[in-house]
Structure formats: C-alpha cells, structure tokens
Amino acid sequence: MAQAARERGADGVVFVADSQAPALESNKESFQNLIENLKEQGADLEKLPHVIQWNKRDTPNALPVKTLEREINRFQAPTFEGSAVNGQGVRETLAGIARCVLKHIADKYGGGLVEAADVLPPAPPPAPREEERKP
C-alpha cells in the first residue's frame, strides 16, 4: 500500500522558506510537518529529491544563508536564494528540482535515460550568496 501511495505521489519537493528572522521557528515547524506528512504517505524526504528556496532575500531582516542552512536544511539539499516579488531565483529553483528529479530517476532505472543537462536549458549563473557579496 505504501508503495502504491508513493507511485501516485510527488516526484520531488520544493520547500520555500521565508528568510526573515521572525519566520525561523515557523519554517522549522513547517519543514518538520513536511517530513511527517510525507512519512504518512510512505515517502522519506531524505530519499526524495528536494530543494529549498530561501525566499525574501531582498528583505532587510533576512537571516544569513549559513544560519538558514544550519537550522532548516537537515539533509543538505541544494538551496537557492530568491525573491518572489521580483522573480529572482524562481527559474534556478525550478531547474534545480528538475535536475534532482531526473538524476533520481536515472539512478533508479539506470541507463538509456537522457541526462538532465541535455533536457534543460542551462541555468544562468546563480546570484552571489550573501557571504560572497560582503567585502
């Protein structure tokens, strides 16, 4: 039954976290809820392709990415910085999850599958992370 539920489920997950300091505890709770809800569906987030987008990077009270990574990113998933109001990071996040899902499928089913890089247009270079922008 769990396998049947998994086959009807998601192939990948994008977790969008609010980068603002007041949202940290809510983000942690939401991430834990995601883990638990997936388990109820017979899926394990640690094994499921997923990425995290750190949204609202443009706000003055955005936490450092290093803090968000340490507090939320339990499984060292790929992460992307973004700002929904101006569209920053949206394309990169979608390309990131698509690559993860295609790699997962290729690993699971083996040869003969097209590489993710052959299917997706190249992503533009990511914006420098907060740590790289500071002098």
MOUR-V232969 format. One record per residue. N is the residue number from 1. RES is the residue in one small letter. OMEGA is omega in degrees with one decimal (none if undefined). BURIAL is b if it has 9 or more other C-alpha atoms within 8 Angstrom, else e. D_FIRST is the distance of its C-alpha to the first C-alpha in whole Angstrom. Layout:
# MOUR-V232969
[[N:RES:OMEGA:BURIAL:D_FIRST] [N:RES:OMEGA:BURIAL:D_FIRST]]
This chain:
# MOUR-V232969
[[1:m:179.9:e:0] [2:a:178.9:e:4] [3:q:178.8:e:5] [4:a:178.4:e:5] [5:a:-179.5:b:6] [6:r:-178.8:b:9] [7:e:177.8:e:10] [8:r:-174.1:e:11] [9:g:-178.5:e:12] [10:a:174.4:e:16] [11:d:-179.8:e:17] [12:g:-177.2:b:20] [13:v:169.2:b:21] [14:v:176.0:b:25] [15:f:-179.8:b:26] [16:v:-178.3:e:29] [17:a:175.0:b:31] [18:d:-176.8:b:35] [19:s:-175.0:b:37] [20:q:-176.6:b:40] [21:a:-178.4:e:41] [22:p:-176.9:e:40] [23:a:-173.7:b:36] [24:l:-177.8:b:35] [25:e:177.5:e:34] [26:s:176.9:e:32] [27:n:-179.9:b:31] [28:k:178.5:b:29] [29:e:179.2:e:28] [30:s:179.0:e:26] [31:f:177.1:b:25] [32:q:177.0:e:23] [33:n:177.5:e:22] [34:l:179.4:e:20] [35:i:-177.7:b:19] [36:e:179.7:e:17] [37:n:177.3:e:16] [38:l:178.0:b:14] [39:k:178.0:b:13] [40:e:179.0:e:11] [41:q:178.9:b:9] [42:g:-179.5:b:8] [43:a:-180.0:b:12] [44:d:-176.5:b:15] [45:l:-179.7:b:18] [46:e:-179.0:e:20] [47:k:-177.9:e:18] [48:l:177.3:b:18] [49:p:176.9:b:21] [50:h:175.1:b:23] [51:v:177.6:b:27] [52:i:172.6:b:29] [53:q:173.8:b:32] [54:w:-176.7:b:34] [55:n:178.2:b:36] [56:k:177.4:b:39] [57:r:-177.9:b:41] [58:d:-176.9:e:44] [59:t:-177.1:e:44] [60:p:-178.6:e:47] [61:n:177.0:e:45] [62:a:177.4:b:42] [63:l:174.6:b:41] [64:p:179.8:e:42] [65:v:179.7:b:39] [66:k:178.3:e:39] [67:t:179.2:e:39] [68:l:178.9:b:36] [69:e:-177.3:b:34] [70:r:-173.2:e:35] [71:e:-171.4:e:33] [72:i:-170.3:b:30] [73:n:-174.8:b:29] [74:r:-172.1:e:27] [75:f:178.9:e:26] [76:q:176.6:e:29] [77:a:173.6:b:28] [78:p:-179.9:e:30] [79:t:-177.7:b:32] [80:f:175.8:b:34] [81:e:-178.7:b:37] [82:g:173.7:b:37] [83:s:-175.6:b:39] [84:a:-176.8:b:38] [85:v:178.4:e:41] [86:n:176.5:e:43] [87:g:-179.8:e:40] [88:q:173.8:b:40] [89:g:-176.6:b:37] [90:v:-178.9:b:35] [91:r:-179.2:e:35] [92:e:179.0:b:35] [93:t:179.6:b:32] [94:l:176.8:e:30] [95:a:179.5:b:31] [96:g:-179.9:b:30] [97:i:178.1:b:26] [98:a:178.4:b:27] [99:r:179.7:b:28] [100:c:-179.3:b:26] [101:v:-179.7:b:23] [102:l:177.2:b:25] [103:k:179.1:b:26] [104:h:179.4:b:22] [105:i:179.1:b:21] [106:a:179.0:b:24] [107:d:-176.4:e:23] [108:k:-172.7:e:20] [109:y:172.8:e:21] [110:g:-170.9:e:25] [111:g:176.3:e:28] [112:g:179.3:e:29] [113:l:178.9:e:28] [114:v:177.8:e:30] [115:e:-179.8:b:31] [116:a:-178.6:b:30] [117:a:179.3:e:34] [118:d:-176.0:e:35] [119:v:-174.8:e:33] [120:l:173.2:e:34] [121:p:-179.0:e:37] [122:p:178.1:e:39] [123:a:175.0:e:38] [124:p:-179.6:e:41] [125:p:-178.3:e:42] [126:p:175.0:e:41] [127:a:179.8:e:43] [128:p:177.3:e:45] [129:r:-177.4:e:43] [130:e:-177.5:e:45] [131:e:-177.9:e:46] [132:e:-177.5:e:47] [133:r:-176.1:e:49] [134:k:-179.8:e:51] [135:p:none:e:54]]
